[in-house]
Amino acid sequence: MKITILGSGNMGGAIAGGILQSGYCQPGDMTCTARSQATLERLRSLDPGLNLTLDNAAAVKGADMIIMAVKPWKMETVIDEIKGVLDYGKQIIVSVAANVSIADLERMLLKEGDNIPLPVIFRAMPNTAVEVRSSVTFLATRNGSEEHVSAVSGLFGLLGKAVLIEEKLMAAGTALASCGIAFAFRYIRAAMEGGIEMGFSAKDAQEIVSMTVKGAAELLLSHKDNPEVEIDKVSTPGGITIKGLNCMERYGFSTAVIEGLKASK
């Protein structure tokens, strides 16, 4: 499988790093592009065998899967650069641009002429944890076959968990998992600050809180319980945990999380 990533900034670079860690393809079978030579040089540190170029049109030639990680407002410009050399019968197009629909992509990719089929298009919404192969990636397609779905979900499944959804749920998935990773970081930062106030060093507080959040997630993934079941295990009557939880709720903890998610959607 030959893969090209167009726009290897924060997200594109994270995807490239995750793919290399997974062993999904050899470095020489992956090509990455960027707007600047400085970004390409940073990518070089991932693996010297990567193919790196500033030329988007050259990068897509011969690729089996093209991952478009460019900014949404640059999508049409980049597609105009590559449309003339794309092979719609053989290549899979995967967009990770937020708020660019499959219909938008079809319009941008449509070639003039009779009997020219539309390309196979997927929307993918990972989060930055693809870099450490712990992302939740939502996938949607309109014309992808079972074979295409298997190829795309197989790739992103190696980078965490891949979930095929209806496109209408993509905005909600983005809020929950892509924006959600920032919300998790904000909780960690707030808990760190509380730990520092209580006497821990910043370094120790960060490690303690990070491991605690990781442990909580592992318990849910392992036991598959509702979070309240795990909360009840540590909330003894009259105990310190329930006092802390109730205090957080008085300050609007759950409401703030729910409203933040809805605002992101």
C-alpha positions in Angstrom: 0.0 0.0 0.0 1.5 3.3 -1.1 0.2 6.3 0.9 0.5 10.0 0.3 -0.3 12.6 3.0 -0.9 16.1 1.7 -0.4 18.7 4.3 1.9 17.1 6.9 1.5 19.7 9.7 0.2 18.8 13.2 -2.5 16.3 12.1 -0.8 15.1 9.0 2.5 14.7 10.7 0.8 12.8 13.6 -0.8 10.4 11.1 2.5 9.8 9.4 4.2 9.1 12.8 1.4 6.7 13.8 1.6 4.8 10.4 5.3 4.4 10.8 4.9 3.1 14.3 2.3 0.6 13.2 4.4 -0.8 10.4 1.4 -0.6 8.0 3.8 0.3 5.2 7.5 0.9 4.6 8.8 4.4 4.9 9.7 4.4 1.3 6.0 3.7 0.4 4.9 6.9 2.1 5.1 10.4 0.7 4.4 13.5 2.7 4.0 17.1 1.5 4.1 20.4 3.3 4.1 24.1 2.5 7.6 24.7 3.8 10.9 23.0 3.7 11.2 23.5 7.5 8.2 21.3 8.0 9.6 18.7 5.7 12.8 18.7 7.7 10.9 18.1 10.9 9.2 15.1 9.2 12.6 13.8 8.2 13.3 13.1 11.9 10.5 10.5 11.8 12.3 8.3 9.4 15.0 9.2 6.8 13.4 6.9 4.3 10.2 9.0 3.9 9.6 10.6 0.6 9.2 14.3 1.2 8.2 17.0 -1.3 6.6 20.4 -1.7 4.9 19.3 -4.9 1.4 18.0 -4.3 0.8 16.9 -7.8 4.0 14.8 -8.0 3.2 13.3 -4.6 -0.1 11.7 -5.5 1.1 9.9 -8.6 1.2 6.2 -8.0 -0.4 6.4 -4.5 -3.1 3.9 -3.5 -4.5 6.1 -0.8 -4.3 9.9 -0.6 -4.9 11.4 2.9 -5.7 15.1 2.6 -4.8 16.8 5.8 -4.8 20.3 4.6 -6.8 23.1 6.2 -10.5 23.2 5.2 -10.1 26.6 3.5 -7.2 25.3 1.4 -8.9 22.1 0.3 -10.2 23.4 -3.1 -6.9 25.0 -4.0 -5.0 21.8 -3.3 -7.6 19.7 -5.2 -7.2 21.9 -8.2 -3.4 21.2 -8.1 -3.8 17.4 -8.1 -7.1 16.8 -9.9 -5.5 16.5 -13.3 -3.2 13.6 -12.3 -5.5 11.6 -10.0 -6.6 8.2 -11.1 -10.2 7.9 -9.9 -10.4 4.2 -10.8 -7.5 3.2 -8.6 -7.0 5.8 -5.8 -8.8 6.3 -2.5 -9.2 9.9 -1.3 -9.4 10.4 2.5 -10.1 13.8 3.8 -9.4 14.7 7.5 -10.6 18.3 7.0 -13.3 19.3 9.5 -16.6 20.7 8.1 -15.8 19.7 4.5 -18.6 17.3 3.5 -18.4 14.4 1.0 -20.7 16.4 -1.3 -18.2 19.3 -1.1 -15.3 17.0 -2.0 -17.3 15.4 -4.9 -18.0 18.9 -6.3 -14.3 19.9 -6.0 -13.1 16.6 -7.5 -15.6 16.4 -10.4 -13.8 16.3 -13.7 -15.3 17.5 -17.0 -16.2 14.9 -19.6 -18.6 12.0 -20.1 -18.5 8.8 -18.1 -15.8 9.9 -15.7 -16.6 8.2 -12.4 -16.4 10.0 -9.1 -13.4 8.9 -7.0 -13.8 6.8 -3.9 -14.1 9.3 -1.1 -13.9 9.0 2.7 -14.1 11.5 5.4 -12.0 10.7 8.4 -11.9 12.5 11.7 -9.1 11.3 14.0 -7.6 13.1 17.0 -3.9 13.9 17.6 -3.5 10.7 19.5 -3.0 9.0 16.1 0.7 9.8 16.8 0.7 7.3 19.7 -1.8 4.9 18.0 -4.6 5.7 20.5 -6.9 7.8 18.4 -10.7 7.4 17.9 -11.2 8.0 14.2 -14.7 8.4 12.7 -15.1 7.3 9.1 -17.8 8.1 6.6 -18.2 7.3 2.9 -20.8 7.5 0.2 -19.4 5.2 -2.5 -16.7 3.1 -0.9 -17.1 -0.6 -1.3 -16.5 -3.2 1.4 -13.0 -3.6 0.1 -12.4 0.2 0.4 -13.9 0.4 3.8 -11.7 -2.5 4.9 -8.6 -0.8 3.6 -9.3 2.6 5.2 -10.7 1.2 8.5 -7.7 -1.2 8.6 -5.3 1.7 8.4 -6.9 3.9 11.0 -7.7 0.8 13.2 -3.9 0.4 13.6 -3.8 4.0 14.9 -6.4 3.4 17.6 -10.1 2.7 17.1 -11.8 3.3 13.8 -15.6 3.7 13.8 -17.7 3.8 10.6 -20.6 6.2 11.0 -23.2 8.0 9.0 -21.8 11.3 7.8 -24.6 13.3 9.7 -22.9 12.2 12.9 -19.4 13.5 11.9 -19.9 16.9 13.7 -20.9 15.2 16.9 -18.0 12.7 16.6 -15.6 15.6 16.1 -16.8 17.3 19.2 -16.7 14.1 21.3 -13.3 12.7 20.2 -11.3 15.3 18.3 -12.2 18.4 20.4 -12.7 16.0 23.3 -9.0 15.3 23.6 -8.4 19.0 24.3 -11.2 18.9 26.9 -9.5 15.9 28.6 -6.2 17.9 28.6 -8.0 20.8 30.2 -9.2 18.6 33.0 -5.7 17.2 33.5 -4.3 20.8 33.7 -7.0 21.8 36.2 -6.3 18.7 38.4 -2.6 19.4 38.2 -3.1 22.9 39.5 -5.1 21.5 42.4 -2.3 19.1 43.1 0.3 21.9 43.1 -1.9 23.9 45.5 -2.0 20.8 47.7 1.8 20.5 47.8 3.0 18.4 44.8 5.5 19.6 42.3 4.2 20.4 38.8 6.1 17.5 37.3 4.7 15.0 39.9 1.2 16.4 39.7 1.2 16.0 35.9 2.4 12.3 36.1 -0.1 11.5 38.9 -3.1 13.0 37.1 -2.1 11.6 33.7 -1.8 8.0 35.1 -5.0 8.4 37.0 -6.9 9.4 33.8 -5.3 6.6 31.9 -6.2 4.1 34.7 -9.8 5.3 34.7 -10.1 4.9 30.9 -8.5 1.4 31.1 -11.0 0.3 33.7 -13.9 1.4 31.6 -12.5 -0.2 28.5 -11.7 -3.4 30.4 -14.9 -3.8 32.4 -17.2 -2.1 29.9 -19.3 -0.8 32.8 -21.2 2.5 33.0 -18.9 5.1 34.6 -21.3 5.4 37.6 -20.5 1.7 38.5 -16.8 2.6 38.8 -17.6 5.8 40.7 -19.7 3.9 43.2 -16.7 1.6 43.9 -14.8 4.5 45.3 -17.6 6.6 46.8 -18.2 5.4 50.3 -21.1 6.9 52.3 -19.9 10.1 53.9 -16.5 9.7 52.3 -14.1 12.2 50.7 -14.8 11.1 47.1 -18.5 11.9 47.1 -17.8 15.2 48.9 -15.4 16.1 46.1 -17.8 15.0 43.4 -20.8 16.9 44.9 -18.7 20.0 45.2 -17.6 19.8 41.5 -21.3 19.4 40.5 -22.3 22.5 42.5 -19.8 24.4 40.4 -21.3 23.0 37.2 -18.8 20.3 36.2 -21.1 18.0 34.2 -23.1 20.9 32.8 -19.9 22.7 31.6 -18.7 19.5 29.8 -22.1 18.9 28.1 -22.5 22.5 27.0 -18.9 22.7 25.8 -19.4 19.6 23.6 -22.6 21.0 22.2 -20.9 24.3 21.5 -18.1 22.5 19.6 -20.7 20.6 17.5 
